[in-house]
Amino acid sequence: MTPHFTLASLDITNLYSNIPVKETIKILTDTLKYHQTDPQTQLELLMWYDVITRQNYFSHNKDILPQRDGLAMGAPSSGLTAELFLQNMEHAHLAHLSHKHGITDYFRYVDDILLIFNPELTDIQSILTDFNTLHPNLHFTEETERDNTINYLDISIQQTPPQLMNFNIKKTYFHGLYHPLRIQPPHTTQIRSCQIPVPQA
């Protein structure tokens, strides 16, 4: 019998400020060596990483303070560095977790994760417990579907028979026109729907 697959989402709390800088530079070094990057490029990238992670500052009560660990919020380099760390962690653990918990699909955008799993093999709390043991710096929170529907990013995902999922996308975006400050710029709401098959057991 085909099980009823469950939708759930995980969120990483305060991702950028919890990326371990020293651990990530080792991941970067190993990655460059694995891909046989030429020595000069390796040196330049590692120097770049050292500079941007040493010059992290933040403001608190009108004081400028150094950030001892983690990545700077809003820095263009932070997304790339966090992605390097997370992909390394996923490469090391995701296959095992997917097999253990019957996770059939895993999607991640930055710090937001969407899961499809078999509830006959596990439950979201067991999955959450295992994810929260992946690294001491990372804390995950969870949300499970309600009435066969879950919100993920700007998408409302709904399971509908037979073994299909409806995606309702509602996203507001700017036209790209510039106006005086006294005039509100026009916005458009885009709503689209699509269907994809749910994996079979």
N, CA and C atoms as a LAMMPS dump frame, in Angstrom:
ITEM: TIMESTEP
0
ITEM: NUMBER OF ATOMS
603
ITEM: BOX BOUNDS ff ff ff
-5.0000000000000000e+02 5.0000000000000000e+02
-5.0000000000000000e+02 5.0000000000000000e+02
-5.0000000000000000e+02 5.0000000000000000e+02
ITEM: ATOMS id mol type element x y z
1 1 1 N 0.853 -1.194 0
2 1 2 C 0 0 0
3 1 3 C 0.883 1.237 0
4 2 1 N 0.541 2.206 -0.849
5 2 2 C 1.307 3.448 -0.915
6 2 3 C 1.029 4.291 0.324
7 3 1 N 2.051 4.659 1.077
8 3 2 C 1.831 5.451 2.295
9 3 3 C 1.453 6.889 1.954
10 4 1 N 0.858 7.556 2.909
11 4 2 C 0.56 8.985 2.762
12 4 3 C 1.82 9.758 3.158
13 5 1 N 2.455 10.362 2.197
14 5 2 C 3.664 11.113 2.488
15 5 3 C 3.319 12.416 3.195
16 6 1 N 4.195 12.848 4.092
17 6 2 C 3.967 14.046 4.891
18 6 3 C 4.935 15.143 4.484
19 7 1 N 4.419 16.36 4.439
20 7 2 C 5.232 17.542 4.154
21 7 3 C 5.611 18.22 5.465
22 8 1 N 6.865 18.652 5.556
23 8 2 C 7.322 19.388 6.734
24 8 3 C 8.422 20.351 6.307
25 9 1 N 8.62 21.374 7.099
26 9 2 C 9.705 22.317 6.821
27 9 3 C 10.562 22.488 8.063
28 10 1 N 11.832 22.738 7.826
29 10 2 C 12.783 23.043 8.895
30 10 3 C 13.378 24.41 8.626
31 11 1 N 13.682 25.125 9.685
32 11 2 C 14.306 26.437 9.563
33 11 3 C 15.528 26.482 10.468
34 12 1 N 16.63 27.018 9.944
35 12 2 C 17.86 27.152 10.736
36 12 3 C 17.84 28.523 11.398
37 13 1 N 17.915 28.546 12.721
38 13 2 C 17.845 29.788 13.474
39 13 3 C 19.167 30.558 13.376
40 14 1 N 19.094 31.839 13.022
41 14 2 C 20.269 32.721 12.982
42 14 3 C 21.441 32.063 12.257
43 15 1 N 21.213 31.687 11.027
44 15 2 C 22.207 30.912 10.275
45 15 3 C 23.563 31.593 10.21
46 16 1 N 23.618 32.815 9.674
47 16 2 C 24.902 33.44 9.381
48 16 3 C 25.769 33.628 10.624
49 17 1 N 25.173 34.079 11.709
50 17 2 C 25.961 34.334 12.922
51 17 3 C 26.408 33.052 13.606
52 18 1 N 25.919 31.892 13.144
53 18 2 C 26.303 30.621 13.761
54 18 3 C 27.18 29.747 12.861
55 19 1 N 27.604 30.269 11.718
56 19 2 C 28.536 29.514 10.874
57 19 3 C 29.921 29.55 11.511
58 20 1 N 30.529 28.394 11.804
59 20 2 C 31.851 28.374 12.446
60 20 3 C 32.949 28.747 11.448
61 21 1 N 33.588 29.871 11.673
62 21 2 C 34.564 30.413 10.721
63 21 3 C 35.778 29.504 10.564
64 22 1 N 36.356 29.044 11.661
65 22 2 C 37.57 28.224 11.583
66 22 3 C 37.288 26.871 10.937
67 23 1 N 36.148 26.31 11.232
68 23 2 C 35.792 25.023 10.631
69 23 3 C 35.551 25.161 9.133
70 24 1 N 34.958 26.279 8.74
71 24 2 C 34.644 26.48 7.331
72 24 3 C 35.891 26.728 6.497
73 25 1 N 36.908 27.347 7.068
74 25 2 C 38.13 27.558 6.286
75 25 3 C 38.81 26.224 5.987
76 26 1 N 38.675 25.247 6.886
77 26 2 C 39.206 23.919 6.597
78 26 3 C 38.421 23.258 5.465
79 27 1 N 37.093 23.451 5.481
80 27 2 C 36.261 22.909 4.404
81 27 3 C 36.654 23.537 3.073
82 28 1 N 36.88 24.85 3.072
83 28 2 C 37.292 25.545 1.855
84 28 3 C 38.641 25.025 1.364
85 29 1 N 39.579 24.851 2.28
86 29 2 C 40.91 24.346 1.908
87 29 3 C 40.812 22.954 1.296
88 30 1 N 40.065 22.068 1.943
89 30 2 C 39.909 20.7 1.44
90 30 3 C 39.208 20.686 0.083
91 31 1 N 38.219 21.564 -0.095
92 31 2 C 37.487 21.622 -1.361
93 31 3 C 38.388 22.076 -2.499
94 32 1 N 39.208 23.078 -2.249
95 32 2 C 40.127 23.571 -3.274
96 32 3 C 41.141 22.505 -3.668
97 33 1 N 41.631 21.758 -2.672
98 33 2 C 42.591 20.688 -2.968
99 33 3 C 41.916 19.545 -3.73
100 34 1 N 40.691 19.22 -3.339
101 34 2 C 39.971 18.128 -3.998
102 34 3 C 39.76 18.43 -5.478
103 35 1 N 39.46 19.681 -5.784
104 35 2 C 39.231 20.072 -7.181
105 35 3 C 40.519 20.466 -7.898
106 36 1 N 41.64 20.245 -7.227
107 36 2 C 42.954 20.504 -7.818
108 36 3 C 43.073 21.934 -8.349
109 37 1 N 42.598 22.856 -7.539
110 37 2 C 42.708 24.277 -7.889
111 37 3 C 44.184 24.676 -7.86
112 38 1 N 44.59 25.505 -8.804
113 38 2 C 46.014 25.865 -8.867
114 38 3 C 46.421 26.617 -7.6
115 39 1 N 47.692 26.455 -7.176
116 39 2 C 48.152 27.009 -5.893
117 39 3 C 47.919 28.508 -5.738
118 40 1 N 48.118 29.286 -6.792
119 40 2 C 47.947 30.733 -6.686
120 40 3 C 46.494 31.094 -6.39
121 41 1 N 45.564 30.421 -7.05
122 41 2 C 44.147 30.678 -6.803
123 41 3 C 43.758 30.247 -5.396
124 42 1 N 44.289 29.108 -4.955
125 42 2 C 44.04 28.671 -3.583
126 42 3 C 44.487 29.73 -2.589
127 43 1 N 45.699 30.246 -2.79
128 43 2 C 46.243 31.252 -1.874
129 43 3 C 45.37 32.497 -1.857
130 44 1 N 44.953 32.957 -3.015
131 44 2 C 44.151 34.175 -3.099
132 44 3 C 42.777 33.988 -2.444
133 45 1 N 42.151 32.825 -2.653
134 45 2 C 40.839 32.58 -2.054
135 45 3 C 40.929 32.458 -0.535
136 46 1 N 41.968 31.813 -0.048
137 46 2 C 42.126 31.672 1.396
138 46 3 C 42.461 33.011 2.044
139 47 1 N 43.226 33.841 1.363
140 47 2 C 43.492 35.194 1.87
141 47 3 C 42.205 36.015 1.883
142 48 1 N 41.407 35.884 0.82
143 48 2 C 40.112 36.57 0.771
144 48 3 C 39.235 36.153 1.935
145 49 1 N 39.177 34.85 2.206
146 49 2 C 38.353 34.347 3.301
147 49 3 C 38.847 34.894 4.638
148 50 1 N 40.17 34.924 4.831
149 50 2 C 40.743 35.412 6.092
150 50 3 C 40.398 36.881 6.313
151 51 1 N 40.483 37.68 5.259
152 51 2 C 40.205 39.112 5.386
153 51 3 C 38.745 39.362 5.753
154 52 1 N 37.828 38.736 5.033
155 52 2 C 36.408 39.041 5.259
156 52 3 C 35.913 38.511 6.601
157 53 1 N 36.509 37.431 7.104
158 53 2 C 36.042 36.894 8.39
159 53 3 C 36.712 37.58 9.579
160 54 1 N 37.833 38.239 9.356
161 54 2 C 38.485 38.98 10.439
162 54 3 C 37.92 40.393 10.584
163 55 1 N 37.27 40.89 9.559
164 55 2 C 36.771 42.256 9.582
165 55 3 C 35.255 42.286 9.763
166 56 1 N 34.763 41.461 10.681
167 56 2 C 33.343 41.437 11.015
168 56 3 C 33.093 42.322 12.223
169 57 1 N 32.229 43.307 12.041
170 57 2 C 31.884 44.217 13.132
171 57 3 C 30.368 44.4 13.168
172 58 1 N 29.869 44.757 14.361
173 58 2 C 28.448 45.052 14.493
174 58 3 C 28.265 46.183 15.496
175 59 1 N 27.1 46.806 15.434
176 59 2 C 26.801 47.939 16.298
177 59 3 C 25.882 47.504 17.432
178 60 1 N 26.213 47.923 18.664
179 60 2 C 25.394 47.603 19.836
180 60 3 C 25.463 48.773 20.807
181 61 1 N 24.303 49.38 21.092
182 61 2 C 24.234 50.538 21.996
183 61 3 C 25.225 51.635 21.581
184 62 1 N 25.258 51.88 20.266
185 62 2 C 26.109 52.922 19.674
186 62 3 C 27.597 52.597 19.731
187 63 1 N 27.939 51.374 20.141
188 63 2 C 29.334 50.938 20.131
189 63 3 C 29.572 50.022 18.933
190 64 1 N 30.743 50.109 18.338
191 64 2 C 31.147 49.216 17.257
192 64 3 C 32.016 48.123 17.857
193 65 1 N 31.553 46.887 17.75
194 65 2 C 32.223 45.762 18.394
195 65 3 C 32.624 44.719 17.361
196 66 1 N 33.735 44.002 17.601
197 66 2 C 34.125 42.919 16.677
198 66 3 C 33.255 41.689 16.893
199 67 1 N 32.934 40.986 15.822
200 67 2 C 32.179 39.736 15.902
201 67 3 C 33.177 38.596 15.981
202 68 1 N 33.174 37.873 17.101
203 68 2 C 34.211 36.877 17.373
204 68 3 C 34.08 35.637 16.488
205 69 1 N 32.869 35.276 16.131
206 69 2 C 32.673 34.109 15.268
207 69 3 C 31.43 34.352 14.429
208 70 1 N 31.224 33.501 13.444
209 70 2 C 30.072 33.662 12.576
210 70 3 C 30.352 34.628 11.441
211 71 1 N 29.354 34.799 10.592
212 71 2 C 29.484 35.637 9.403
213 71 3 C 28.662 36.914 9.562
214 72 1 N 29.082 37.938 8.842
215 72 2 C 28.4 39.225 8.929
216 72 3 C 27.054 39.156 8.224
217 73 1 N 26.015 39.657 8.874
218 73 2 C 24.691 39.734 8.264
219 73 3 C 24.715 40.75 7.13
220 74 1 N 24.181 40.37 5.98
221 74 2 C 24.085 41.295 4.869
222 74 3 C 25.307 41.377 3.986
223 75 1 N 26.399 40.749 4.377
224 75 2 C 27.602 40.782 3.545
225 75 3 C 27.419 39.864 2.338
226 76 1 N 27.805 40.303 1.135
227 76 2 C 27.645 39.446 -0.051
228 76 3 C 28.363 38.112 0.071
229 77 1 N 29.465 38.097 0.806
230 77 2 C 30.25 36.867 0.936
231 77 3 C 29.625 35.858 1.897
232 78 1 N 28.722 36.312 2.776
233 78 2 C 28.181 35.426 3.811
234 78 3 C 27.333 34.302 3.227
235 79 1 N 26.534 34.609 2.205
236 79 2 C 25.702 33.576 1.597
237 79 3 C 26.527 32.475 0.973
238 80 1 N 27.596 32.855 0.274
239 80 2 C 28.479 31.877 -0.363
240 80 3 C 29.181 31.016 0.675
241 81 1 N 29.672 31.645 1.742
242 81 2 C 30.39 30.911 2.785
243 81 3 C 29.467 29.973 3.545
244 82 1 N 28.264 30.451 3.863
245 82 2 C 27.295 29.596 4.557
246 82 3 C 26.905 28.411 3.692
247 83 1 N 26.758 28.647 2.387
248 83 2 C 26.399 27.562 1.475
249 83 3 C 27.497 26.501 1.435
250 84 1 N 28.743 26.925 1.462
251 84 2 C 29.868 25.983 1.476
252 84 3 C 29.799 25.088 2.71
253 85 1 N 29.533 25.689 3.867
254 85 2 C 29.451 24.922 5.109
255 85 3 C 28.267 23.968 5.098
256 86 1 N 27.088 24.455 4.676
257 86 2 C 25.884 23.622 4.708
258 86 3 C 25.962 22.473 3.712
259 87 1 N 26.505 22.731 2.527
260 87 2 C 26.617 21.65 1.547
261 87 3 C 27.581 20.572 2.035
262 88 1 N 28.623 20.974 2.717
263 88 2 C 29.547 19.981 3.283
264 88 3 C 28.84 19.137 4.341
265 89 1 N 28.032 19.782 5.185
266 89 2 C 27.295 19.058 6.214
267 89 3 C 26.268 18.109 5.587
268 90 1 N 25.578 18.571 4.554
269 90 2 C 24.603 17.718 3.875
270 90 3 C 25.28 16.528 3.209
271 91 1 N 26.424 16.767 2.599
272 91 2 C 27.159 15.677 1.958
273 91 3 C 27.549 14.602 2.969
274 92 1 N 27.853 15.021 4.185
275 92 2 C 28.299 14.086 5.216
276 92 3 C 27.145 13.328 5.88
277 93 1 N 25.963 13.936 5.983
278 93 2 C 24.91 13.354 6.822
279 93 3 C 23.579 13.075 6.132
280 94 1 N 23.309 13.71 5.008
281 94 2 C 21.953 13.657 4.463
282 94 3 C 21.539 12.267 3.991
283 95 1 N 22.454 11.539 3.38
284 95 2 C 22.105 10.195 2.894
285 95 3 C 21.68 9.293 4.049
286 96 1 N 22.415 9.348 5.156
287 96 2 C 22.078 8.531 6.328
288 96 3 C 20.726 8.931 6.915
289 97 1 N 20.505 10.255 7.068
290 97 2 C 19.242 10.715 7.639
291 97 3 C 18.057 10.379 6.733
292 98 1 N 18.254 10.488 5.431
293 98 2 C 17.168 10.173 4.501
294 98 3 C 16.779 8.711 4.584
295 99 1 N 17.773 7.835 4.679
296 99 2 C 17.499 6.4 4.786
297 99 3 C 16.841 6.074 6.129
298 100 1 N 17.33 6.655 7.193
299 100 2 C 16.807 6.36 8.531
300 100 3 C 15.356 6.804 8.679
301 101 1 N 15.014 7.959 8.146
302 101 2 C 13.692 8.542 8.382
303 101 3 C 12.749 8.443 7.186
304 102 1 N 13.169 7.767 6.135
305 102 2 C 12.299 7.636 4.978
306 102 3 C 12.013 8.96 4.305
307 103 1 N 13.019 9.846 4.286
308 103 2 C 12.87 11.137 3.619
309 103 3 C 13.041 10.911 2.124
310 104 1 N 11.984 11.121 1.356
311 104 2 C 12.039 10.863 -0.083
312 104 3 C 12.533 12.073 -0.865
313 105 1 N 12.289 13.281 -0.323
314 105 2 C 12.711 14.494 -1.02
315 105 3 C 13.193 15.525 -0.007
316 106 1 N 14.228 16.242 -0.376
317 106 2 C 14.833 17.266 0.484
318 106 3 C 15.156 18.469 -0.394
319 107 1 N 14.62 19.636 -0.019
320 107 2 C 14.881 20.866 -0.754
321 107 3 C 15.327 21.932 0.249
322 108 1 N 16.332 22.708 -0.122
323 108 2 C 16.779 23.784 0.778
324 108 3 C 17.036 25.053 -0.021
325 109 1 N 16.556 26.172 0.521
326 109 2 C 16.9 27.493 0.005
327 109 3 C 17.455 28.297 1.172
328 110 1 N 18.762 28.516 1.173
329 110 2 C 19.488 29.202 2.247
330 110 3 C 19.241 28.459 3.554
331 111 1 N 18.384 28.992 4.446
332 111 2 C 18.167 28.347 5.746
333 111 3 C 16.783 27.719 5.875
334 112 1 N 16.048 27.648 4.779
335 112 2 C 14.705 27.054 4.785
336 112 3 C 14.716 25.716 4.057
337 113 1 N 14.221 24.686 4.723
338 113 2 C 14.272 23.316 4.207
339 113 3 C 12.859 22.762 4.098
340 114 1 N 12.58 22.107 2.981
341 114 2 C 11.31 21.406 2.789
342 114 3 C 11.589 19.919 2.695
343 115 1 N 10.817 19.138 3.456
344 115 2 C 10.98 17.687 3.483
345 115 3 C 9.685 16.999 3.073
346 116 1 N 9.826 15.866 2.382
347 116 2 C 8.715 14.94 2.164
348 116 3 C 9.176 13.6 2.733
349 117 1 N 8.429 13.08 3.711
350 117 2 C 8.878 11.846 4.369
351 117 3 C 7.705 10.893 4.59
352 118 1 N 8.077 9.651 4.885
353 118 2 C 7.106 8.592 5.107
354 118 3 C 6.776 8.514 6.604
355 119 1 N 5.565 8.902 7.026
356 119 2 C 5.235 8.904 8.451
357 119 3 C 5.104 7.516 9.055
358 120 1 N 5.095 6.475 8.212
359 120 2 C 5.07 5.119 8.753
360 120 3 C 6.428 4.722 9.306
361 121 1 N 7.479 5.455 8.927
362 121 2 C 8.834 5.13 9.377
363 121 3 C 9.338 6.057 10.472
364 122 1 N 8.781 7.26 10.581
365 122 2 C 9.306 8.24 11.526
366 122 3 C 8.265 9.317 11.785
367 123 1 N 8.648 10.337 12.527
368 123 2 C 7.805 11.52 12.748
369 123 3 C 8.708 12.742 12.76
370 124 1 N 8.121 13.913 12.649
371 124 2 C 8.913 15.134 12.492
372 124 3 C 9.763 15.427 13.722
373 125 1 N 9.299 15.023 14.906
374 125 2 C 10.098 15.283 16.103
375 125 3 C 11.378 14.452 16.116
376 126 1 N 11.308 13.228 15.626
377 126 2 C 12.513 12.395 15.529
378 126 3 C 13.481 12.972 14.506
379 127 1 N 12.933 13.45 13.381
380 127 2 C 13.769 14.089 12.37
381 127 3 C 14.428 15.336 12.95
382 128 1 N 13.64 16.156 13.656
383 128 2 C 14.159 17.388 14.247
384 128 3 C 15.262 17.096 15.253
385 129 1 N 15.078 16.077 16.058
386 129 2 C 16.094 15.716 17.048
387 129 3 C 17.414 15.368 16.372
388 130 1 N 17.365 14.587 15.301
389 130 2 C 18.586 14.208 14.604
390 130 3 C 19.242 15.408 13.909
391 131 1 N 18.449 16.282 13.32
392 131 2 C 19.019 17.465 12.679
393 131 3 C 19.688 18.378 13.703
394 132 1 N 19.136 18.436 14.899
395 132 2 C 19.713 19.302 15.925
396 132 3 C 20.97 18.719 16.56
397 133 1 N 21.341 17.518 16.165
398 133 2 C 22.61 16.947 16.631
399 133 3 C 23.691 17.018 15.552
400 134 1 N 23.386 17.598 14.39
401 134 2 C 24.367 17.633 13.303
402 134 3 C 25.557 18.52 13.621
403 135 1 N 25.307 19.636 14.284
404 135 2 C 26.393 20.556 14.635
405 135 3 C 25.953 21.385 15.84
406 136 1 N 26.837 21.595 16.808
407 136 2 C 26.44 22.329 18.025
408 136 3 C 26.054 23.781 17.762
409 137 1 N 26.507 24.355 16.657
410 137 2 C 26.175 25.752 16.355
411 137 3 C 24.795 25.923 15.729
412 138 1 N 24.252 24.849 15.155
413 138 2 C 23.02 24.962 14.386
414 138 3 C 21.813 24.486 15.194
415 139 1 N 20.769 25.311 15.158
416 139 2 C 19.511 24.942 15.816
417 139 3 C 18.391 25.007 14.787
418 140 1 N 17.66 23.905 14.651
419 140 2 C 16.576 23.8 13.683
420 140 3 C 15.227 23.882 14.398
421 141 1 N 14.258 24.52 13.747
422 141 2 C 12.87 24.484 14.194
423 141 3 C 12.034 23.84 13.088
424 142 1 N 10.829 23.384 13.434
425 142 2 C 10.033 22.639 12.449
426 142 3 C 8.615 23.151 12.338
427 143 1 N 8.026 22.835 11.192
428 143 2 C 6.6 23.066 10.969
429 143 3 C 6.091 21.926 10.098
430 144 1 N 4.947 21.354 10.469
431 144 2 C 4.378 20.243 9.726
432 144 3 C 3.107 20.696 9.02
433 145 1 N 2.781 20.028 7.936
434 145 2 C 1.583 20.373 7.174
435 145 3 C 0.332 20.323 8.04
436 146 1 N -0.611 21.198 7.696
437 146 2 C -1.93 21.187 8.326
438 146 3 C -2.97 21.124 7.223
439 147 1 N -3.912 20.208 7.383
440 147 2 C -4.924 19.987 6.348
441 147 3 C -4.278 19.764 4.991
442 148 1 N -3.213 18.967 4.986
443 148 2 C -2.48 18.609 3.763
444 148 3 C -1.825 19.806 3.074
445 149 1 N -1.591 20.884 3.819
446 149 2 C -1.02 22.101 3.231
447 149 3 C 0.107 22.618 4.112
448 150 1 N 1.16 23.127 3.456
449 150 2 C 2.257 23.758 4.188
450 150 3 C 2.752 24.953 3.386
451 151 1 N 3.179 25.985 4.082
452 151 2 C 3.758 27.156 3.438
453 151 3 C 5.274 27.051 3.469
454 152 1 N 5.881 27.26 2.31
455 152 2 C 7.335 27.204 2.199
456 152 3 C 7.785 28.359 1.317
457 153 1 N 8.578 29.279 1.89
458 153 2 C 8.964 30.507 1.197
459 153 3 C 7.687 31.244 0.785
460 154 1 N 7.514 31.559 -0.477
461 154 2 C 6.308 32.24 -0.946
462 154 3 C 5.324 31.266 -1.588
463 155 1 N 5.457 29.987 -1.253
464 155 2 C 4.666 28.96 -1.922
465 155 3 C 3.78 28.235 -0.909
466 156 1 N 2.505 28.096 -1.244
467 156 2 C 1.598 27.26 -0.47
468 156 3 C 1.479 25.929 -1.198
469 157 1 N 1.921 24.864 -0.535
470 157 2 C 1.964 23.542 -1.154
471 157 3 C 0.865 22.678 -0.543
472 158 1 N 0.046 22.099 -1.411
473 158 2 C -1.098 21.306 -0.945
474 158 3 C -1.107 19.955 -1.631
475 159 1 N -1.251 18.91 -0.828
476 159 2 C -1.393 17.564 -1.381
477 159 3 C -2.832 17.359 -1.832
478 160 1 N -2.992 16.899 -3.062
479 160 2 C -4.321 16.586 -3.575
480 160 3 C -4.271 15.248 -4.293
481 161 1 N -5.259 14.4 -4.119
482 161 2 C -5.259 13.102 -4.799
483 161 3 C -5.449 13.279 -6.291
484 162 1 N -5.013 12.318 -7.105
485 162 2 C -4.259 11.134 -6.692
486 162 3 C -2.754 11.382 -6.758
487 163 1 N -2.115 11.418 -5.608
488 163 2 C -0.675 11.572 -5.475
489 163 3 C -0.125 12.775 -6.251
490 164 1 N -0.822 13.908 -6.13
491 164 2 C -0.342 15.139 -6.755
492 164 3 C -0.219 16.219 -5.697
493 165 1 N 0.644 17.211 -5.977
494 165 2 C 0.745 18.366 -5.101
495 165 3 C 0.454 19.62 -5.911
496 166 1 N -0.408 20.464 -5.376
497 166 2 C -0.67 21.762 -5.989
498 166 3 C 0.244 22.81 -5.378
499 167 1 N 0.812 23.668 -6.217
500 167 2 C 1.647 24.765 -5.758
501 167 3 C 0.933 26.072 -6.087
502 168 1 N 0.586 26.841 -5.077
503 168 2 C 0.024 28.163 -5.286
504 168 3 C 1.076 29.19 -4.898
505 169 1 N 1.554 29.936 -5.879
506 169 2 C 2.64 30.885 -5.663
507 169 3 C 2.072 32.294 -5.632
508 170 1 N 2.32 33.002 -4.555
509 170 2 C 1.879 34.386 -4.445
510 170 3 C 3.079 35.229 -4.093
511 171 1 N 3.537 36.047 -5.02
512 171 2 C 4.744 36.821 -4.807
513 171 3 C 4.55 38.234 -5.331
514 172 1 N 4.868 39.198 -4.491
515 172 2 C 4.788 40.59 -4.893
516 172 3 C 6.162 41.048 -5.361
517 173 1 N 6.199 41.75 -6.467
518 173 2 C 7.484 42.211 -6.973
519 173 3 C 7.359 43.616 -7.535
520 174 1 N 8.484 44.317 -7.615
521 174 2 C 8.532 45.692 -8.089
522 174 3 C 8.669 45.725 -9.6
523 175 1 N 7.945 46.638 -10.251
524 175 2 C 7.968 46.739 -11.705
525 175 3 C 9.33 47.157 -12.245
526 176 1 N 10.141 47.832 -11.428
527 176 2 C 11.417 48.317 -11.921
528 176 3 C 11.362 49.76 -12.377
529 177 1 N 10.258 50.473 -12.051
530 177 2 C 10.109 51.874 -12.423
531 177 3 C 10.426 52.75 -11.218
532 178 1 N 11.059 53.87 -11.444
533 178 2 C 11.41 54.787 -10.371
534 178 3 C 10.43 55.959 -10.347
535 179 1 N 10.009 56.375 -9.141
536 179 2 C 9.026 57.428 -8.979
537 179 3 C 9.481 58.368 -7.866
538 180 1 N 8.953 59.582 -7.825
539 180 2 C 9.229 60.454 -6.674
540 180 3 C 8.77 59.799 -5.383
541 181 1 N 9.396 60.197 -4.267
542 181 2 C 9.109 59.557 -2.987
543 181 3 C 7.647 59.702 -2.583
544 182 1 N 6.972 60.75 -3.04
545 182 2 C 5.578 60.964 -2.634
546 182 3 C 4.613 60.024 -3.348
547 183 1 N 5.098 59.335 -4.391
548 183 2 C 4.248 58.439 -5.158
549 183 3 C 4.612 56.992 -4.843
550 184 1 N 3.617 56.194 -4.496
551 184 2 C 3.865 54.787 -4.213
552 184 3 C 4.134 54.049 -5.529
553 185 1 N 5.213 53.258 -5.621
554 185 2 C 5.475 52.505 -6.855
555 185 3 C 4.449 51.409 -7.049
556 186 1 N 4.094 51.114 -8.283
557 186 2 C 3.093 50.07 -8.538
558 186 3 C 3.64 48.686 -8.221
559 187 1 N 2.801 47.812 -7.735
560 187 2 C 3.166 46.431 -7.461
561 187 3 C 2.189 45.504 -8.181
562 188 1 N 2.652 44.344 -8.482
563 188 2 C 1.813 43.342 -9.133
564 188 3 C 1.884 42.056 -8.335
565 189 1 N 0.765 41.405 -8.178
566 189 2 C 0.738 40.11 -7.5
567 189 3 C 0.617 39.018 -8.541
568 190 1 N 1.524 38.086 -8.437
569 190 2 C 1.556 36.994 -9.41
570 190 3 C 1.114 35.713 -8.724
571 191 1 N 0.075 35.098 -9.245
572 191 2 C -0.415 33.841 -8.675
573 191 3 C -0.399 32.779 -9.757
574 192 1 N 0.292 31.722 -9.515
575 192 2 C 0.348 30.629 -10.475
576 192 3 C 0.144 29.309 -9.752
577 193 1 N -0.285 28.328 -10.473
578 193 2 C -0.458 26.99 -9.915
579 193 3 C 0.186 25.966 -10.827
580 194 1 N 0.699 24.941 -10.218
581 194 2 C 1.25 23.835 -11
582 194 3 C 1.063 22.554 -10.204
583 195 1 N 1.277 21.433 -10.83
584 195 2 C 1.134 20.147 -10.169
585 195 3 C 2.333 19.284 -10.496
586 196 1 N 2.808 18.555 -9.484
587 196 2 C 3.869 17.576 -9.71
588 196 3 C 3.477 16.281 -9.02
589 197 1 N 3.973 15.135 -9.503
590 197 2 C 3.642 13.855 -8.863
591 197 3 C 4.401 13.676 -7.562
592 198 1 N 3.733 13.076 -6.59
593 198 2 C 4.372 12.706 -5.335
594 198 3 C 5.055 11.355 -5.526
595 199 1 N 6.262 11.169 -4.961
596 199 2 C 6.961 9.889 -5.143
597 199 3 C 6.166 8.706 -4.616
598 200 1 N 6.261 7.6 -5.308
599 200 2 C 5.577 6.375 -4.904
600 200 3 C 6.498 5.524 -4.037
601 201 1 N 5.933 4.724 -3.194
602 201 2 C 6.723 3.852 -2.311
603 201 3 C 7.333 2.72 -3.106
